[in-house]
Every structure is written in C-alpha cells, then in structure tokens.
C-alpha cells in the first residue's frame, strides 16, 4: 500500500521497468522523493536512476542494501546520511554533509564535494573525484568491525580530519603540481584515532598529529583504496602510487585528557 501511494503521488515522474526505476526529480519536494525511494527499497527494485536532481536533501538516507542509485544533477545536503548499504553514484557535484553518520555502502562522486564529508561516518566508503570542502572526516570513527574510508582525488580545505577517531582518509592531490603543498590549515586538529594518507606536502598540521613513513601494511591499505578509486574514474593507479605519500597519525589517543575533571 505504501508503494502504491508513493507511485500514485509521483506517477508523472516515475517509470518502472522490471527491476529498474527511472525518476525525473523535476519539481519533486525532497520529502516526497525520499518517501518514494524508501517505498522502492525492498520491493523488487534493484536499480534507481534519478535525473534532474536540483538540491533535494537526504537522498539515500536510512536506506538498506537493496538499491543501487545513479543521480544526475546536484543533490542537496546530507546525501546518504545514516545509509546502511546502498551504492550511490553522483554524476555531478554534492553539497554539504555527504555521508553524514553513514554506516555502510559506497558513495562515488564524479565532481566536487562541499563541507563535512563523512561527518561521524562509521562505515562504508566515499570517493570524491575532485576537491572537497572544510572539515572532511570530522569525528570519523571505527564501529565494531567497520573501518570507514574517504578518498579525495583533488585537495581539501581547513580542518581536514578534525577530531578524527578512526577510519582512513586519503587525499591524492591529482590537480596539484608535483612537489606542491596542500594549503589546508589545522590538518588533524584534535585527531585521536585513524590514519590519513596524503600525496604531496601538507602546509599546516594540528598539534595533535605527527608525520610518519608508510610501512607494508599502509601500502596495502592505500593501494586497495587507490585501485578502487581509479576503477571508478578511469585513472592509472600504479602511476599515482609511485608518488610520495605522507602518513598522518595522532600523537595521543587522549589529546585532551588534562582538560577534564573526574
């Protein structure tokens, strides 16, 4: 009944072909679009293609692992928030909060991303082809056996990895000249867990992180993520991995212990 109601409310914007749903998001309010997606989830639909997306928020929020979603346009804030297994591909840019508290699944962006990518992310993977904004990976964490990962093809802005508590954050700087530095300030401020791998120099680090050389385990982790990144965007992983990478880790797992009273 929920599926029928959702289809009736958006019948002019929805085409069903076997296990594929085609949605024209023109003029659809974000709540109606997300209600339609939740109705399709678990009802025999395996793939959804949404065209003419123009700022609709929360696409993919609270969906399980039944769907693969292709988005054409620019989704609004909190794409994939609280997502539990969906694979989302965005053919365009994404706005702020992409992957907010994401639990599982994959988000692939063929463009740029705004601020707060992967905020409190605790599982899954996010791949950004170009640049990302401020506070990427803030409060990222590892949850049970899950280790989230974010890979950025370009560079990121200030407070990269702020208060990061777990997971892996990779910044490739593919749009930078060889030997140049990332301009982000306060990289790793408050970081107390997880690992960052950055290709190229870092101009300004937070006091809570230190730079180390990569070991064999690091290269395996980095190599796997770069391989996957390059498969999505048709790039040469071997060439990227020939470059010098820095490993950023927290100095302490409790950087602010002396600020609290017990």
C-alpha positions as CSV (number, residue, x, y, z in Angstrom):
1,X,0.0,0.0,0.0
2,X,2.9,2.4,0.8
3,X,4.5,1.6,-2.6
4,X,1.2,2.2,-4.4
5,X,0.6,5.5,-2.6
6,X,4.1,6.7,-3.4
7,X,3.8,5.7,-7.0
8,X,0.4,7.4,-7.3
9,X,1.8,10.7,-5.8
10,X,4.7,10.7,-8.2
11,X,3.2,8.8,-11.2
12,X,4.2,11.5,-13.7
13,X,7.8,11.3,-12.5
14,X,8.3,7.6,-12.2
15,X,8.8,4.8,-14.8
16,X,9.2,1.2,-13.7
17,X,11.0,-1.3,-16.0
18,X,11.3,-4.7,-14.3
19,X,13.8,-4.2,-11.5
20,X,14.8,-0.6,-12.6
21,X,13.1,2.6,-11.6
22,X,13.5,5.8,-13.6
23,X,12.7,9.0,-11.7
24,X,12.5,12.5,-13.0
25,X,13.1,14.7,-9.9
26,X,11.9,17.9,-11.6
27,X,9.6,19.7,-9.2
28,X,9.6,16.8,-6.6
29,X,9.8,18.0,-3.0
30,X,12.7,16.3,-1.2
31,X,10.4,14.5,1.3
32,X,8.3,13.1,-1.5
33,X,11.4,11.9,-3.3
34,X,12.8,10.2,-0.3
35,X,9.4,8.6,0.6
36,X,9.4,7.2,-3.0
37,X,12.9,5.8,-2.6
38,X,12.0,4.1,0.7
39,X,8.9,2.6,-0.9
40,X,11.0,1.1,-3.7
41,X,13.6,-0.2,-1.3
42,X,12.9,-3.9,-0.7
43,X,10.1,-4.1,-3.3
44,X,11.9,-5.8,-6.1
45,X,13.6,-2.7,-7.5
46,X,17.4,-3.1,-7.7
47,X,18.5,0.0,-9.6
48,X,17.2,3.6,-9.5
49,X,18.2,6.3,-11.9
50,X,17.2,9.9,-10.8
51,X,17.6,12.7,-13.3
52,X,17.2,16.5,-12.9
53,X,18.2,16.5,-9.3
54,X,18.4,20.0,-8.0
55,X,19.2,20.4,-4.3
56,X,16.9,17.7,-2.9
57,X,18.2,16.7,0.5
58,X,18.7,13.4,2.3
59,X,18.7,11.2,-0.8
60,X,19.6,7.7,0.3
61,X,19.0,8.4,4.0
62,X,18.1,5.4,6.1
63,X,18.1,3.0,3.1
64,X,19.3,-0.6,3.4
65,X,21.4,-2.6,1.0
66,X,18.8,-3.4,-1.7
67,X,19.4,-0.5,-4.1
68,X,21.9,1.0,-6.5
69,X,21.2,4.6,-7.2
70,X,22.5,6.8,-10.0
71,X,21.9,10.6,-9.5
72,X,22.2,13.1,-12.4
73,X,22.4,16.6,-11.1
74,X,23.3,18.2,-7.8
75,X,21.8,16.5,-4.7
76,X,21.4,18.7,-1.6
77,X,22.9,18.3,1.9
78,X,23.2,15.0,3.8
79,X,23.3,12.7,0.8
80,X,23.5,9.2,2.1
81,X,23.0,10.2,5.8
82,X,22.6,7.2,8.1
83,X,22.8,5.0,5.0
84,X,23.1,1.2,5.5
85,X,24.4,-0.4,2.4
86,X,23.2,1.4,-0.7
87,X,25.6,2.2,-3.6
88,X,25.2,5.8,-4.8
89,X,26.9,7.3,-7.9
90,X,26.5,11.0,-8.4
91,X,27.1,12.3,-11.9
92,X,27.9,15.9,-10.7
93,X,28.8,17.7,-7.5
94,X,27.5,17.1,-4.0
95,X,26.8,19.7,-1.3
96,X,27.5,19.6,2.5
97,X,27.2,16.6,4.8
98,X,27.7,13.8,2.2
99,X,27.8,10.5,4.1
100,X,26.8,12.0,7.4
101,X,26.9,9.2,10.0
102,X,27.0,6.7,7.2
103,X,27.0,3.1,8.4
104,X,27.7,1.0,5.2
105,X,27.7,1.3,1.4
106,X,29.5,3.3,-1.2
107,X,29.2,6.9,-2.5
108,X,31.0,7.8,-5.7
109,X,31.0,11.4,-6.8
110,X,32.0,12.5,-10.3
111,X,32.7,16.0,-9.3
112,X,33.3,18.1,-6.2
113,X,32.0,17.9,-2.6
114,X,31.1,20.5,-0.1
115,X,31.9,20.7,3.6
116,X,31.6,18.0,6.3
117,X,32.1,14.9,4.0
118,X,31.8,11.8,6.2
119,X,30.8,13.6,9.3
120,X,30.7,11.0,12.1
121,X,30.9,8.3,9.4
122,X,31.3,4.8,11.0
123,X,31.4,2.5,8.0
124,X,31.4,2.4,4.2
125,X,33.4,4.3,1.6
126,X,33.2,7.7,-0.1
127,X,35.1,8.6,-3.3
128,X,35.3,12.2,-4.5
129,X,36.9,12.7,-7.9
130,X,37.8,16.4,-7.5
131,X,38.1,18.7,-4.4
132,X,36.3,18.7,-1.1
133,X,35.5,21.5,1.3
134,X,36.1,22.1,5.0
135,X,36.2,19.6,7.9
136,X,36.2,16.4,5.8
137,X,36.2,13.3,8.0
138,X,35.3,15.2,11.2
139,X,34.5,12.8,14.0
140,X,35.0,9.8,11.7
141,X,35.1,6.7,13.7
142,X,35.5,2.9,13.6
143,X,32.5,1.0,14.8
144,X,32.7,-2.7,15.7
145,X,34.4,-4.3,12.7
146,X,33.8,-1.5,10.3
147,X,36.5,0.9,9.1
148,X,35.2,3.8,7.0
149,X,37.3,5.3,4.2
150,X,37.2,8.6,2.3
151,X,39.3,9.1,-0.9
152,X,39.6,12.6,-2.4
153,X,41.1,13.0,-5.8
154,X,41.9,16.7,-5.5
155,X,42.6,18.6,-2.3
156,X,40.6,19.6,0.8
157,X,40.2,22.7,2.9
158,X,41.0,23.5,6.5
159,X,40.4,21.2,9.5
160,X,40.8,18.0,7.4
161,X,40.4,15.0,9.7
162,X,39.4,17.2,12.7
163,X,38.6,15.1,15.8
164,X,39.0,12.0,13.7
165,X,38.7,8.9,15.9
166,X,39.1,6.1,13.3
167,X,39.0,5.1,9.7
168,X,41.1,6.0,6.7
169,X,41.3,9.4,4.9
170,X,43.2,9.6,1.6
171,X,43.9,12.9,-0.3
172,X,45.5,12.4,-3.7
173,X,46.1,16.0,-4.9
174,X,45.8,14.9,-8.5
175,X,45.0,18.5,-9.6
176,X,48.2,19.9,-7.9
177,X,51.6,20.4,-9.4
178,X,54.3,17.9,-8.4
179,X,56.1,19.0,-5.2
180,X,53.4,21.5,-4.2
181,X,51.7,21.5,-0.8
182,X,48.1,21.3,0.2
183,X,47.0,24.6,1.6
184,X,44.6,23.3,4.2
185,X,45.3,24.6,7.7
186,X,44.9,22.8,11.0
187,X,45.0,19.3,9.4
188,X,44.3,16.7,12.0
189,X,43.4,19.1,14.8
190,X,42.1,17.1,17.7
191,X,42.7,13.8,15.9
192,X,42.9,10.9,18.3
193,X,42.4,7.8,16.0
194,X,42.5,6.6,12.4
195,X,45.1,7.3,9.7
196,X,45.5,9.9,6.9
197,X,47.5,9.3,3.7
198,X,48.3,12.4,1.8
199,X,50.1,12.7,-1.5
200,X,52.2,15.8,-1.6
201,X,53.2,18.1,1.2
202,X,51.0,19.5,4.0
203,X,51.5,23.2,4.8
204,X,50.0,23.3,8.3
205,X,49.3,20.5,10.7
206,X,47.4,20.5,14.0
207,X,49.4,19.9,17.2
208,X,47.8,16.5,17.7
209,X,49.3,14.8,14.7
210,X,52.7,13.6,13.5
211,X,54.0,12.5,10.1
212,X,55.4,9.0,9.7
213,X,56.7,6.8,6.9
214,X,54.4,4.2,5.4
215,X,55.1,0.6,6.1
216,X,54.0,-2.5,4.1
217,X,50.6,-2.7,5.8
218,X,50.0,1.0,4.9
219,X,50.8,0.4,1.3
220,X,48.3,-2.5,1.1
221,X,45.6,-0.3,2.6
222,X,46.4,2.7,0.4
223,X,46.9,0.5,-2.7
224,X,43.5,-1.1,-2.3
225,X,41.7,2.3,-1.9
226,X,43.6,3.9,-4.8
227,X,42.8,0.9,-7.1
228,X,39.1,1.2,-6.3
229,X,39.2,5.0,-6.8
230,X,40.9,4.6,-10.2
231,X,38.4,2.0,-11.4
232,X,35.6,4.5,-10.9
233,X,37.3,7.3,-12.7
234,X,39.4,5.5,-15.4
235,X,42.8,6.5,-13.9
236,X,46.2,4.8,-13.6
237,X,46.6,3.5,-10.0
238,X,50.2,2.5,-10.5
239,X,51.2,5.9,-11.6
240,X,49.6,7.5,-8.6
241,X,51.1,5.1,-6.2
242,X,54.6,5.9,-7.5
243,X,54.3,9.3,-5.8
244,X,55.5,10.2,-2.3
245,X,52.8,9.8,0.4
246,X,52.8,11.1,4.0
247,X,51.1,9.1,6.8
248,X,49.5,11.3,9.4
249,X,48.6,9.7,12.8
250,X,47.6,11.1,16.2
251,X,50.3,11.7,18.7
252,X,47.9,10.6,21.5
253,X,44.6,8.7,21.8
254,X,43.6,11.2,24.5
255,X,44.9,14.6,23.4
256,X,42.6,16.5,25.8
257,X,42.6,14.3,28.9
258,X,44.0,17.1,31.0
259,X,41.1,19.4,30.2
260,X,38.5,17.2,32.0
261,X,37.8,16.7,35.7
262,X,37.0,13.2,37.1
